[in-house]
Amino acid sequence: MSIPKRKCFNRSQRLEAARQLLQGYSGKKIVRDYRRYFGVDWQTAFRELEILGVLISTSYKTAVLKTLADLTAAREQEKAEKLDRENPNQNDTIAFIAGYTSGGAPYGITWEDWERLDPDSSE
């Protein structure tokens, strides 16, 4: 399955095609439809529609961009948490877990010892 040619357009090509597209547009979600039709991100869709003279509510634009920023921050937080879960060789007190005792307690280099060994690692 090939990608539609319109999704490979550069800005000038999109603007030219969008002028014709907007003449017959009767929907209510112009930014979303523009985004999907041309395969661009929200910021690009807002910018290009404003270039074409489409009036977009400032509150709508702000809300959408804030939601995108919140989603990006949440994804970054999830990545950090996943990385912490995937790195079982450290915890809050031990910088490097070398092993476990027969009772299940971890042992290794503590964070305090780690900072003494490598003073550049402290922030």
Beta strands, then each sheet from edge to edge (+ up, - down):
strand 1: 94-100
strand 2: 106-110
sheet 1: 1+ 2-
end
